[in-house]
Amino acid sequence: MADATKILVVDDETAILETLSILFRGEGYDVVTADSGARALEALEEERPDIVLTDIRMPGASGLDVLSRAREVDPEMAVILMTAQASLQSAMRAVNEGAYYYLQKPFGNDELLAICRRAAEARTLRRENRLLRRKISSGEGSDAARPVGVAPAFTEVVELAETVAGTDSTVLLVGESGTGKEVLARYIHQRSERADGPFMSINCGALPESLLESELFGHVKGAFTGAVKDRDGLLVAAEGGTFFLDEIGEMSPATQVKLLRALQEREVIPVGSTRSVPVDVRIIAATNRDLEEDIKTGRFRSDLYYRLNVIQLRLPPLRERKEDIPLLARHFLDRRSAETGTPLRLSEEAEGVLVDYDWPGNVRELENALERACVVTRGEEIRPEALPERVRTPPKPRLVRERPHENPPMEVIERAYILWVLQAEGGNKKRTAEVLGIDPSTLYRKLNRYGIED
């Protein structure tokens, strides 16, 4: 294997050393051996192995001495202790002193290889996590990470986002709650010429109208009770960068008017002031509402909508990009593994459960479900029982799904009514026919005509 994992095998029995050497070399490991604890202490300095597999009871330096020295040489070195005389006291001491695993002889080859494989994976994750933190703290690795997904409906959106990132055009992100609108907004910012500037955001539905105006546009001293000094708004604070207006559809009509002026004039007037302040900021807005419908009902201003809707990106719900569910799951688990140093993976059964679920809360719900599974899982493999019950046993799909069009033809109404009664009667066709006042044969003909499966 490329960059083979180096393992130091320590035992005072030559036959065991030879057997384990053959086993590990056959699996592609770079093997170093030591036939005593004293020689193992020397090898730790000279060889710097990734993994140490050592017997505990040896003349001279013991396996615990090797463990202690290994922790000094490299705290991330994984040390696996072997013994034929296991005791609870010695196991507790080994774990407390930092042993990765405590293995009792005799053991199977498959068991030993699995333990060493997990130890190597854990060491690699810790190393990568350390390097990543170093890059972040030094300002390296600032390239925007592409949002995770391979589904055509999703990649088309990401590619369009990459295209518009280099412009200053206003972008409107639409889609259900939890589809990743803020993630895409940050991606656009990071790929833009404004990437060195700030990225600031606000949830328009999380604040009352008066406080939202103050947060957006700022205020002057004395503008309202508690305004003890002048304060710049977030639009000014985001100067030279990007401002993300989340849930723009929740903004009050009065605030919409002021935002429209700010977008048109590229300036804001702080609350309580008559002096305008110029702003240079790129606007990205997002909503899970149907703004065109809100315009019809008077909830949203049409002029503001057209000002925001220069470039619209519609993020598909997770149920329409099923092929991305395993990728997103692995992404979240890898991130969790990097944080904890413990490799985590999904069982095939758990992955199947995730793919079968419709995820009404979209990517956010998936992330939360996996976080819950990581917390309750004891070990490295996440099984279906670790997932939330609503995911394991989703409700049966409703038979009536489609919404009738305005002024639908009679057959659309009849079909919807039949489905509604059939659903209410739990799929019982005989009872459905009785409720509809028709004989069963007529019902079967109508079901066949309307393409309703048995």
Secondary structure in CASP SS format (residue, H / E / C, confidence):
PFRMAT SS
TARGET T0000
AUTHOR 0000-0000-0000
METHOD secondary structure of the structure
MODEL  1
M C 1.00
A C 1.00
D C 1.00
A C 1.00
T C 1.00
K E 1.00
I E 1.00
L E 1.00
V E 1.00
V E 1.00
D C 1.00
D C 1.00
E C 1.00
T H 1.00
A H 1.00
I H 1.00
L H 1.00
E H 1.00
T H 1.00
L H 1.00
S H 1.00
I H 1.00
L H 1.00
F H 1.00
R H 1.00
G H 1.00
E C 1.00
G C 1.00
Y C 1.00
D E 1.00
V E 1.00
V E 1.00
T E 1.00
A E 1.00
D C 1.00
S C 1.00
G H 1.00
A H 1.00
R H 1.00
A H 1.00
L H 1.00
E H 1.00
A H 1.00
L H 1.00
E H 1.00
E H 1.00
E H 1.00
R C 1.00
P C 1.00
D C 1.00
I E 1.00
V E 1.00
L E 1.00
T E 1.00
D E 1.00
I C 1.00
R C 1.00
M C 1.00
P C 1.00
G C 1.00
A C 1.00
S C 1.00
G H 1.00
L H 1.00
D H 1.00
V H 1.00
L H 1.00
S H 1.00
R H 1.00
A H 1.00
R H 1.00
E H 1.00
V H 1.00
D C 1.00
P C 1.00
E C 1.00
M C 1.00
A E 1.00
V E 1.00
I E 1.00
L E 1.00
M E 1.00
T E 1.00
A C 1.00
Q C 1.00
A C 1.00
S C 1.00
L H 1.00
Q H 1.00
S H 1.00
A H 1.00
M H 1.00
R H 1.00
A H 1.00
V H 1.00
N H 1.00
E C 1.00
G C 1.00
A C 1.00
Y C 1.00
Y E 1.00
Y E 1.00
L E 1.00
Q E 1.00
K C 1.00
P C 1.00
F C 1.00
G C 1.00
N H 1.00
D H 1.00
E H 1.00
L H 1.00
L H 1.00
A H 1.00
I H 1.00
C H 1.00
R H 1.00
R H 1.00
A H 1.00
A H 1.00
E H 1.00
A H 1.00
R H 1.00
T H 1.00
L H 1.00
R H 1.00
R H 1.00
E H 1.00
N H 1.00
R H 1.00
L H 1.00
L H 1.00
R H 1.00
R H 1.00
K H 1.00
I H 1.00
S H 1.00
S H 1.00
G C 1.00
E C 1.00
G C 1.00
S C 1.00
D C 1.00
A C 1.00
A C 1.00
R C 1.00
P C 1.00
V C 1.00
G C 1.00
V C 1.00
A C 1.00
P H 1.00
A H 1.00
F H 1.00
T H 1.00
E H 1.00
V H 1.00
V H 1.00
E H 1.00
L H 1.00
A H 1.00
E H 1.00
T H 1.00
V H 1.00
A H 1.00
G C 1.00
T C 1.00
D C 1.00
S C 1.00
T C 1.00
V E 1.00
L E 1.00
L E 1.00
V E 1.00
G C 1.00
E C 1.00
S C 1.00
G C 1.00
T C 1.00
G C 1.00
K H 1.00
E H 1.00
V H 1.00
L H 1.00
A H 1.00
R H 1.00
Y H 1.00
I H 1.00
H H 1.00
Q H 1.00
R C 1.00
S C 1.00
E C 1.00
R C 1.00
A C 1.00
D C 1.00
G C 1.00
P C 1.00
F E 1.00
M E 1.00
S E 1.00
I E 1.00
N E 1.00
C C 1.00
G C 1.00
A C 1.00
L C 1.00
P C 1.00
E H 1.00
S H 1.00
L H 1.00
L H 1.00
E H 1.00
S H 1.00
E H 1.00
L H 1.00
F H 1.00
G E 1.00
H E 1.00
V C 1.00
K C 1.00
G C 1.00
A C 1.00
F C 1.00
T C 1.00
G C 1.00
A C 1.00
V C 1.00
K C 1.00
D C 1.00
R E 1.00
D E 1.00
G C 1.00
L H 1.00
L H 1.00
V H 1.00
A H 1.00
A C 1.00
E C 1.00
G C 1.00
G C 1.00
T E 1.00
F E 1.00
F E 1.00
L E 1.00
D E 1.00
E C 1.00
I H 1.00
G H 1.00
E H 1.00
M C 1.00
S C 1.00
P H 1.00
A H 1.00
T H 1.00
Q H 1.00
V H 1.00
K H 1.00
L H 1.00
L H 1.00
R H 1.00
A H 1.00
L H 1.00
Q H 1.00
E H 1.00
R C 1.00
E E 1.00
V E 1.00
I C 1.00
P C 1.00
V E 1.00
G C 1.00
S C 1.00
T C 1.00
R C 1.00
S C 1.00
V E 1.00
P E 1.00
V C 1.00
D C 1.00
V C 1.00
R E 1.00
I E 1.00
I E 1.00
A E 1.00
A E 1.00
T E 1.00
N C 1.00
R C 1.00
D C 1.00
L H 1.00
E H 1.00
E H 1.00
D H 1.00
I H 1.00
K H 1.00
T H 1.00
G C 1.00
R C 1.00
F C 1.00
R C 1.00
S H 1.00
D H 1.00
L H 1.00
Y H 1.00
Y H 1.00
R H 1.00
L H 1.00
N C 1.00
V C 1.00
I E 1.00
Q E 1.00
L E 1.00
R E 1.00
L C 1.00
P C 1.00
P C 1.00
L H 1.00
R H 1.00
E H 1.00
R C 1.00
K H 1.00
E H 1.00
D H 1.00
I H 1.00
P H 1.00
L H 1.00
L H 1.00
A H 1.00
R H 1.00
H H 1.00
F H 1.00
L H 1.00
D H 1.00
R H 1.00
R H 1.00
S H 1.00
A H 1.00
E H 1.00
T H 1.00
G C 1.00
T C 1.00
P C 1.00
L C 1.00
R E 1.00
L E 1.00
S C 1.00
E H 1.00
E H 1.00
A H 1.00
E H 1.00
G H 1.00
V H 1.00
L H 1.00
V H 1.00
D H 1.00
Y C 1.00
D C 1.00
W C 1.00
P C 1.00
G C 1.00
N H 1.00
V H 1.00
R H 1.00
E H 1.00
L H 1.00
E H 1.00
N H 1.00
A H 1.00
L H 1.00
E H 1.00
R H 1.00
A H 1.00
C H 1.00
V H 1.00
V H 1.00
T C 1.00
R C 1.00
G C 1.00
E C 1.00
E E 1.00
I E 1.00
R C 1.00
P H 1.00
E H 1.00
A H 1.00
L C 1.00
P C 1.00
E H 1.00
R H 1.00
V H 1.00
R H 1.00
T C 1.00
P C 1.00
P C 1.00
K C 1.00
P C 1.00
R C 1.00
L C 1.00
V C 1.00
R C 1.00
E C 1.00
R C 1.00
P C 1.00
H C 1.00
E C 1.00
N C 1.00
P C 1.00
P C 1.00
M H 1.00
E H 1.00
V H 1.00
I H 1.00
E H 1.00
R H 1.00
A H 1.00
Y H 1.00
I H 1.00
L H 1.00
W H 1.00
V H 1.00
L H 1.00
Q H 1.00
A H 1.00
E C 1.00
G C 1.00
G C 1.00
N C 1.00
K H 1.00
K H 1.00
R H 1.00
T H 1.00
A H 1.00
E H 1.00
V H 1.00
L H 1.00
G C 1.00
I C 1.00
D C 1.00
P H 1.00
S H 1.00
T H 1.00
L H 1.00
Y H 1.00
R H 1.00
K H 1.00
L H 1.00
N H 1.00
R H 1.00
Y C 1.00
G C 1.00
I C 1.00
E C 1.00
D C 1.00
END
